[in-house]
Amino acid sequence: MAPLQPVLLSGGSGTRLWPLSREAYPKQFLPLVDDDTLLQATWRRVAALADTAPIVVAGEEHRFLVAEQLRQIGAPRPAILLEPVGRNTAPAIAAAALQAMAAGDDPLLLVLPSDHVVRDAAAFQAAVRAAMPAAEAGMLVTFGIVPTAPETGFGYIQAERGGAEGVRRVLRFVEKPDAATAQAYLDAGGYYWNSGMFLLLASRYLQELQRFRPDILAGVRAAFAAAARDGDFIRLDKTAFAACPSDSIDYAVMEKTDAAAVLPVDIGWNDVGSWSALWEVSAQDADGNAHHGDVIAIDSRNSYAYARRLVALVGVDDLVVVETDDAVLVARKDRVQQVKDVVARLKAEARPQAVLHREVHRPWGSYDSIDIGDGFQVKRIKVKPGARLSLQSHTRRAEHWVVVRGTARVTRDNDVFELFANQSTYIPIGAKHRLENPGSEMLELVEVQSGDYLGEDDIVRYEDAYGRS
């Protein structure tokens, strides 16, 4: 049996879960259902099956989130393929196949979106094992979810009728239907939700991609051949990858090939594509309410609330209320698909809430802008153990640092010194400076900036451990 190579697709932006999911920190990196993030839960599901470390396909801006979140749960060091631009799943899986075959192997690729929920991990693992013989024989196997309702938010797969349960040939893929068509599919039987999960030999996928979309394969081969390799990161060449056509594996291959097969599964799957979907997979009280955080519900039913601060629901039904540090969403549960329209308006108005949270994550830790006014800004800064910021300077602002917890090693021009809790220092305008955490616990400090311009682009980097210019 060919080795099993997990491929975790981590390129989504999750705009329908705004304001919690944002472009710089999308839903796969959030602990939406339990303590694990969706990415971490995806790896845990497949870890018992995997014969090798995962290949993760992600955007350049998410590379450190991927590496850090998998490190936190003890996953083997992944190969992280970085897409300079999004090109959908057909090119992403092709790049993963080339990486998987680079050492001369031809593994089975288990391709999994990293932002889905699967409640029954044992059933998922059993399904993968059941699909392996067909995939090794050259079939391109997808996993079809046994439908529980006439859902209009998913594409469907019609399968060949068979007397026995198991892998069967795909008759056709169909787009998201209207309600009447979805009900007809449910009544007829033999139709399954398209999960976006696949099991296929790396070489077979590349053969079929060459057969149907040689332009995509040529573009990915060029981008992979010219990729820059930096430790665990494999940066696909930007020029070549940007020139590659964008298409999904469904359109590019699965709808055209005669090797498409589907295994119907009942694994507690949900793509968590909206707040109402998250309500469905969350634990609910006797009144149908699902809560995350500090929430009080009085005489309220079938509602979902996500809170950082105290949120009280009184006399409401079928609502979604999501509260973050810088935005609040209130929506009817049956209208949450329109959250994407809010994000579109924010982007059109160039508002930062479309992309960033108030707390912004960086490879070294994070910063949280807790107050801002005319000529000043206050940030709470966290630096991970052993991490350091770039050696940098600012042309229009000075900074005052007060250590709250941990040990700070400070470089200020030619001086290097350490600060401890309740100690502070001053960084003048133009001074070359660096902040490091030499300790074993998180360094936390308060930074007060003062000057006539406080934008993040007022920075000159002289030296950086993370490859940022």
C-alpha positions as CSV (number, residue, x, y, z in Angstrom):
1,M,0.0,0.0,0.0
2,A,1.3,3.4,-0.9
3,P,2.1,5.7,2.0
4,L,-0.6,8.2,3.1
5,Q,0.4,11.8,2.8
6,P,-2.0,14.3,4.4
7,V,-2.4,17.6,2.5
8,L,-4.1,20.3,4.6
9,L,-5.5,23.2,2.5
10,S,-5.4,26.4,4.6
11,G,-6.0,29.1,2.1
12,G,-9.5,30.3,2.9
13,S,-10.5,33.7,4.2
14,G,-13.8,32.7,6.0
15,T,-15.5,36.1,5.4
16,R,-18.9,34.7,6.4
17,L,-17.7,34.3,9.9
18,W,-16.8,38.0,10.3
19,P,-16.1,39.7,12.7
20,L,-14.3,36.8,14.3
21,S,-12.8,35.5,11.1
22,R,-10.8,38.1,9.1
23,E,-8.4,38.0,6.2
24,A,-5.3,38.2,8.3
25,Y,-6.7,35.6,10.8
26,P,-9.3,33.4,9.1
27,K,-11.5,30.7,10.6
28,Q,-9.1,27.8,10.3
29,F,-6.9,29.4,12.9
30,L,-9.8,29.9,15.4
31,P,-11.0,27.6,18.2
32,L,-14.6,27.8,17.1
33,V,-16.0,24.5,18.5
34,D,-13.5,23.4,21.3
35,D,-10.1,24.2,22.5
36,D,-8.4,23.2,19.3
37,T,-8.4,25.5,16.3
38,L,-10.0,24.0,13.1
39,L,-6.5,23.5,11.6
40,Q,-5.3,21.7,14.7
41,A,-8.4,19.5,14.8
42,T,-7.9,18.6,11.2
43,W,-4.4,17.3,11.9
44,R,-5.5,15.4,15.0
45,R,-8.2,13.6,12.9
46,V,-5.7,12.4,10.4
47,A,-2.6,11.9,12.6
48,A,-3.4,8.2,13.3
49,L,-3.5,7.5,9.6
50,A,-0.6,9.5,8.4
51,D,2.7,7.9,7.3
52,T,4.5,11.2,7.1
53,A,4.4,14.8,8.2
54,P,1.6,16.9,6.6
55,I,2.0,19.2,3.6
56,V,0.1,22.4,4.2
57,V,-0.8,24.8,1.4
58,A,-1.3,28.3,2.8
59,G,-0.9,31.9,1.9
60,E,2.3,33.7,2.6
61,E,0.8,35.9,5.2
62,H,-0.4,32.9,7.3
63,R,2.9,30.9,7.3
64,F,3.8,31.5,10.9
65,L,0.3,30.8,12.1
66,V,0.4,27.4,10.4
67,A,3.8,26.5,11.8
68,E,3.0,27.8,15.3
69,Q,-0.4,26.1,15.7
70,L,0.9,22.7,14.5
71,R,3.9,23.0,16.8
72,Q,1.6,23.7,19.7
73,I,-0.1,20.3,19.4
74,G,3.1,18.4,18.7
75,A,2.5,17.7,15.0
76,P,5.6,16.7,13.0
77,R,7.2,19.6,11.3
78,P,5.2,20.2,8.1
79,A,6.3,21.2,4.7
80,I,4.5,24.5,4.2
81,L,3.8,25.4,0.6
82,L,3.2,29.1,0.3
83,E,0.9,30.5,-2.4
84,P,1.9,34.1,-3.4
85,V,-1.6,34.5,-4.7
86,G,-4.7,32.4,-4.4
87,R,-5.4,30.1,-7.4
88,N,-8.1,27.8,-6.1
89,T,-7.7,24.1,-5.3
90,A,-6.6,22.5,-8.6
91,P,-3.2,24.3,-8.6
92,A,-2.8,24.0,-4.8
93,I,-3.2,20.2,-4.9
94,A,-0.9,20.0,-7.9
95,A,1.8,21.8,-6.0
96,A,1.3,19.4,-3.0
97,A,1.5,16.4,-5.4
98,L,4.9,17.7,-6.8
99,Q,6.2,18.2,-3.2
100,A,5.0,14.8,-2.2
101,M,6.8,13.1,-5.1
102,A,10.0,15.2,-4.9
103,A,11.8,12.4,-3.0
104,G,10.8,9.7,-5.5
105,D,7.6,8.4,-3.7
106,D,4.1,8.2,-5.1
107,P,1.9,8.5,-2.0
108,L,-1.8,8.6,-1.6
109,L,-2.7,12.3,-1.0
110,L,-5.5,12.7,1.6
111,V,-6.6,16.3,0.7
112,L,-8.5,18.0,3.5
113,P,-9.8,21.6,3.9
114,S,-8.5,22.8,7.3
115,D,-11.6,24.8,8.2
116,H,-14.2,22.0,8.5
117,V,-15.7,20.3,11.5
118,V,-15.9,16.4,11.6
119,R,-17.5,15.2,14.8
120,D,-16.9,11.5,14.3
121,A,-13.2,11.1,13.9
122,A,-13.4,7.3,14.1
123,A,-15.9,7.1,11.3
124,F,-13.7,9.5,9.3
125,Q,-10.6,7.3,9.7
126,A,-12.6,4.2,8.8
127,A,-13.8,5.9,5.7
128,V,-10.3,6.8,4.6
129,R,-9.2,3.2,5.1
130,A,-12.2,1.9,3.1
131,A,-11.3,4.3,0.2
132,M,-7.6,3.4,0.0
133,P,-7.8,0.3,-2.2
134,A,-9.8,2.2,-4.8
135,A,-7.5,5.2,-4.7
136,E,-4.4,3.0,-5.0
137,A,-6.0,1.3,-8.0
138,G,-6.1,4.7,-9.7
139,M,-9.5,6.1,-8.8
140,L,-9.8,9.7,-7.8
141,V,-11.9,9.3,-4.7
142,T,-14.0,12.1,-3.0
143,F,-16.0,11.7,0.2
144,G,-19.7,12.5,-0.2
145,I,-21.6,13.5,2.9
146,V,-24.9,11.6,3.4
147,P,-27.4,14.5,3.4
148,T,-29.7,15.1,6.3
149,A,-31.7,18.0,4.9
150,P,-32.4,19.7,1.5
151,E,-29.4,21.9,1.9
152,T,-29.0,24.7,-0.8
153,G,-25.5,25.8,0.4
154,F,-23.6,22.8,-0.9
155,G,-22.8,21.3,-4.2
156,Y,-24.0,17.7,-4.7
157,I,-22.5,14.5,-6.2
158,Q,-24.7,12.0,-7.9
159,A,-23.3,8.5,-7.4
160,E,-23.8,5.3,-9.4
161,R,-26.3,3.0,-7.8
162,G,-24.8,-0.1,-6.2
163,G,-26.1,-2.9,-4.1
164,A,-23.2,-2.8,-1.6
165,E,-22.0,0.1,0.5
166,G,-18.6,1.5,-0.4
167,V,-16.8,3.4,-3.2
168,R,-18.9,3.9,-6.3
169,R,-18.4,5.8,-9.6
170,V,-19.5,9.4,-9.8
171,L,-22.3,10.1,-12.4
172,R,-22.1,13.8,-12.1
173,F,-21.3,16.8,-10.0
174,V,-24.1,19.4,-9.6
175,E,-24.0,23.0,-8.5
176,K,-25.7,24.4,-5.4
177,P,-29.4,23.7,-6.1
178,D,-32.5,25.7,-5.2
179,A,-34.7,24.4,-2.4
180,A,-37.1,22.3,-4.6
181,T,-34.2,20.7,-6.5
182,A,-32.4,19.9,-3.2
183,Q,-35.6,18.2,-1.9
184,A,-35.8,16.2,-5.1
185,Y,-32.2,15.0,-4.6
186,L,-33.0,14.0,-1.1
187,D,-36.2,12.1,-2.2
188,A,-34.4,10.3,-5.0
189,G,-31.5,9.2,-3.0
190,G,-28.0,8.6,-4.5
191,Y,-27.0,12.3,-4.0
192,Y,-24.4,13.4,-1.5
193,W,-23.0,16.7,-0.4
194,N,-19.7,17.6,-1.9
195,S,-17.3,17.8,1.1
196,G,-14.1,18.9,-0.8
197,M,-12.1,16.0,0.7
198,F,-10.2,13.7,-1.7
199,L,-8.0,10.6,-1.6
200,L,-5.9,10.1,-4.7
201,L,-2.5,8.9,-5.9
202,A,-0.2,11.9,-6.5
203,S,0.8,10.6,-9.9
204,R,-2.8,9.9,-11.0
205,Y,-3.9,13.4,-10.1
206,L,-1.1,14.9,-12.1
207,Q,-1.8,12.6,-15.1
208,E,-5.5,13.7,-15.1
209,L,-4.6,17.3,-14.7
210,Q,-2.1,17.0,-17.6
211,R,-4.9,15.4,-19.6
212,F,-7.6,18.0,-19.0
213,R,-5.8,21.2,-17.9
214,P,-2.1,21.1,-19.1
215,D,-2.0,24.8,-18.7
216,I,-2.5,24.6,-15.0
217,L,0.0,21.8,-14.5
218,A,2.6,23.7,-16.6
219,G,2.1,26.8,-14.5
220,V,2.4,24.9,-11.2
221,R,5.5,23.0,-12.4
222,A,7.2,26.3,-13.3
223,A,6.3,27.9,-9.9
224,F,7.5,24.8,-8.0
225,A,10.7,24.5,-10.0
226,A,11.6,28.1,-9.2
227,A,10.4,28.0,-5.6
228,A,12.5,29.5,-2.8
229,R,13.1,27.2,0.1
230,D,13.5,28.6,3.6
231,G,13.5,25.9,6.2
232,D,10.0,24.4,6.3
233,F,8.6,27.1,4.0
234,I,8.5,26.5,0.2
235,R,7.6,29.7,-1.5
236,L,6.2,29.1,-5.0
237,D,7.6,31.5,-7.5
238,K,5.3,34.5,-7.6
239,T,5.5,35.3,-11.3
240,A,4.9,31.8,-12.5
241,F,2.1,31.1,-10.0
242,A,0.3,34.3,-10.7
243,A,0.3,33.4,-14.4
244,C,-1.2,30.0,-13.6
245,P,-5.0,29.8,-14.3
246,S,-7.3,29.6,-11.3
247,D,-9.7,26.6,-11.1
248,S,-11.1,24.2,-8.6
249,I,-10.2,20.5,-8.7
250,D,-13.9,19.8,-9.4
251,Y,-14.0,21.8,-12.6
252,A,-10.5,21.1,-13.7
253,V,-10.5,17.3,-13.2
254,M,-13.3,15.6,-11.3
255,E,-16.1,16.6,-13.6
256,K,-14.1,15.5,-16.7
257,T,-12.3,12.4,-15.7
258,D,-13.7,8.9,-16.0
259,A,-11.9,7.9,-12.8
260,A,-14.0,9.9,-10.4
261,A,-15.4,7.9,-7.5
262,V,-17.3,8.8,-4.3
263,L,-17.5,7.1,-0.9
264,P,-20.7,8.1,1.0
265,V,-19.9,8.9,4.6
266,D,-21.7,9.9,7.8
267,I,-19.0,11.5,9.9
268,G,-20.7,14.5,11.6
269,W,-19.3,16.8,8.9
270,N,-20.0,20.6,8.7
271,D,-18.1,23.1,6.6
272,V,-18.8,25.8,9.3
273,G,-19.6,28.2,6.4
274,S,-21.8,30.6,8.4
275,W,-22.8,31.5,11.9
276,S,-25.9,29.4,11.6
277,A,-23.8,26.4,10.7
278,L,-21.6,27.0,13.8
279,W,-24.8,27.2,15.9
280,E,-25.7,23.8,14.5
281,V,-22.5,22.1,15.6
282,S,-22.2,23.8,19.0
283,A,-23.6,22.5,22.3
284,Q,-27.0,24.0,22.9
285,D,-29.0,24.5,26.1
286,A,-32.6,23.5,26.6
287,D,-33.8,26.6,24.8
288,G,-31.6,25.9,21.7
289,N,-29.1,28.6,22.6
290,A,-25.4,28.1,21.9
291,H,-22.9,30.4,23.7
292,H,-19.2,31.0,23.7
293,G,-17.8,33.3,26.4
294,D,-19.6,35.4,29.0
295,V,-23.2,35.2,27.9
296,I,-26.5,35.5,29.9
297,A,-29.7,34.5,28.0
298,I,-33.1,35.3,29.5
299,D,-36.3,34.2,27.7
300,S,-34.3,33.7,24.5
301,R,-34.3,30.8,22.1
302,N,-32.4,29.3,19.2
303,S,-29.7,32.0,19.3
304,Y,-26.0,32.0,19.1
305,A,-23.7,34.4,21.0
306,Y,-19.9,34.7,20.9
307,A,-18.6,37.2,23.5
308,R,-15.3,38.6,24.7
309,R,-17.1,40.8,27.3
310,L,-20.4,40.2,28.9
311,V,-23.3,39.9,26.4
312,A,-26.9,39.6,27.6
313,L,-29.7,38.3,25.4
314,V,-33.2,39.2,26.6
315,G,-36.4,38.0,24.8
316,V,-34.8,37.3,21.4
317,D,-35.2,34.4,19.1
318,D,-33.1,33.1,16.2
319,L,-30.4,35.8,16.5
320,V,-26.6,35.7,16.1
321,V,-24.6,38.1,18.2
322,V,-20.9,38.2,17.9
323,E,-18.8,40.7,19.9
324,T,-15.1,41.3,19.4
325,D,-12.7,44.0,20.6
326,D,-13.5,46.3,17.7
327,A,-16.8,45.2,16.1
328,V,-20.2,43.8,16.9
329,L,-22.4,41.7,14.6
330,V,-26.2,41.3,15.2
331,A,-28.0,39.3,12.6
332,R,-31.1,37.1,12.1
333,K,-29.9,33.5,11.9
334,D,-31.6,33.0,8.5
335,R,-29.7,36.1,7.1
336,V,-26.1,35.3,8.1
337,Q,-25.0,34.6,4.6
338,Q,-25.2,38.3,4.0
339,V,-22.3,38.9,6.4
340,K,-20.1,38.7,3.3
341,D,-21.8,41.8,2.1
342,V,-20.6,43.6,5.2
343,V,-17.1,42.5,4.5
344,A,-17.4,43.7,0.9
345,R,-18.5,47.2,2.1
346,L,-15.6,47.4,4.6
347,K,-13.1,46.5,1.9
348,A,-14.7,49.1,-0.5
349,E,-14.3,51.7,2.2
350,A,-10.7,50.5,3.0
351,R,-11.6,49.9,6.6
352,P,-9.1,47.8,8.6
353,Q,-11.8,45.7,10.3
354,A,-12.1,43.7,7.0
355,V,-8.6,42.4,7.4
356,L,-7.2,42.8,10.9
357,H,-8.4,42.3,14.4
358,R,-7.4,44.9,17.0
359,E,-4.9,42.4,18.2
360,V,-2.5,41.7,15.3
361,H,-0.5,38.5,15.3
362,R,3.1,38.5,14.2
363,P,5.7,35.7,14.0
364,W,7.3,36.9,17.2
365,G,4.0,37.4,19.2
366,S,1.3,40.0,18.9
367,Y,0.3,43.6,19.6
368,D,-3.0,45.1,20.6
369,S,-3.8,48.8,20.1
370,I,-5.7,49.5,23.3
371,D,-6.0,53.3,22.9
372,I,-5.2,55.9,20.3
373,G,-5.6,59.7,20.3
374,D,-4.1,62.8,18.8
375,G,-0.3,62.3,18.7
376,F,-0.3,59.1,20.8
377,Q,-1.1,55.4,20.7
378,V,-1.0,52.7,23.5
379,K,-0.2,49.1,22.6
380,R,-0.1,45.9,24.7
381,I,2.8,43.8,23.2
382,K,3.5,40.1,23.8
383,V,6.7,38.5,22.7
384,K,7.0,34.7,22.7
385,P,9.9,33.0,24.6
386,G,13.1,33.1,22.5
387,A,11.5,35.5,19.9
388,R,12.8,38.9,18.8
389,L,11.5,41.7,16.7
390,S,13.5,43.1,13.8
391,L,16.3,45.7,14.3
392,Q,14.4,48.8,13.2
393,S,13.9,52.5,13.5
394,H,11.1,55.0,13.1
395,T,11.3,58.4,11.5
396,R,8.3,60.1,13.1
397,R,7.6,58.5,16.5
398,A,9.2,57.8,19.8
399,E,8.3,54.9,22.0
400,H,8.2,54.3,25.8
401,W,8.3,50.6,27.0
402,V,7.1,49.5,30.4
403,V,7.6,45.8,31.2
404,V,4.6,44.1,32.8
405,R,5.8,40.5,32.9
406,G,8.9,38.6,31.9
407,T,12.3,39.7,30.8
408,A,13.0,42.1,27.9
409,R,16.4,42.4,26.2
410,V,16.6,45.8,24.6
411,T,19.0,47.0,21.9
412,R,19.0,50.8,21.6
413,D,21.7,52.1,19.2
414,N,25.0,50.8,20.8
415,D,23.5,49.8,24.1
416,V,22.1,46.3,25.0
417,F,20.4,45.9,28.4
418,E,17.7,43.9,30.1
419,L,14.5,45.1,31.8
420,F,12.3,43.3,34.2
421,A,8.7,43.8,35.5
422,N,8.0,47.4,36.6
423,Q,11.0,48.7,34.7
424,S,10.9,50.9,31.6
425,T,12.9,52.6,28.9
426,Y,12.6,55.2,26.1
427,I,13.3,54.8,22.4
428,P,13.9,58.2,20.7
429,I,12.9,59.0,17.2
430,G,15.5,57.6,14.7
431,A,17.2,55.2,17.2
432,K,18.0,51.7,16.0
433,H,16.3,49.4,18.4
434,R,15.2,45.8,19.0
435,L,13.1,44.0,21.5
436,E,13.9,40.4,22.5
437,N,12.5,37.8,24.9
438,P,15.4,35.8,26.3
439,G,13.3,34.1,29.0
440,S,11.1,31.0,29.1
441,E,7.8,32.8,29.7
442,M,5.8,35.3,27.6
443,L,7.1,38.8,27.7
444,E,4.4,41.4,28.1
445,L,4.9,45.1,28.0
446,V,2.9,48.4,27.4
447,E,4.2,50.6,24.6
448,V,3.3,54.3,24.4
449,Q,4.0,55.8,21.1
450,S,4.2,59.6,20.6
451,G,4.7,61.6,17.4
452,D,3.0,63.2,14.5
453,Y,2.5,60.0,12.6
454,L,1.8,56.5,14.1
455,G,1.2,54.3,11.1
456,E,2.6,50.8,10.9
457,D,4.5,51.7,7.7
458,D,6.8,54.1,9.6
459,I,9.4,51.5,10.0
460,V,12.9,50.9,8.6
461,R,14.1,47.3,9.1
462,Y,17.9,46.7,9.1
463,E,17.8,43.0,10.2
464,D,14.9,40.5,10.5
465,A,14.8,36.9,11.6
466,Y,11.6,36.3,9.6
467,G,12.5,37.3,6.1
468,R,10.5,40.6,6.1
469,S,12.0,43.5,4.1
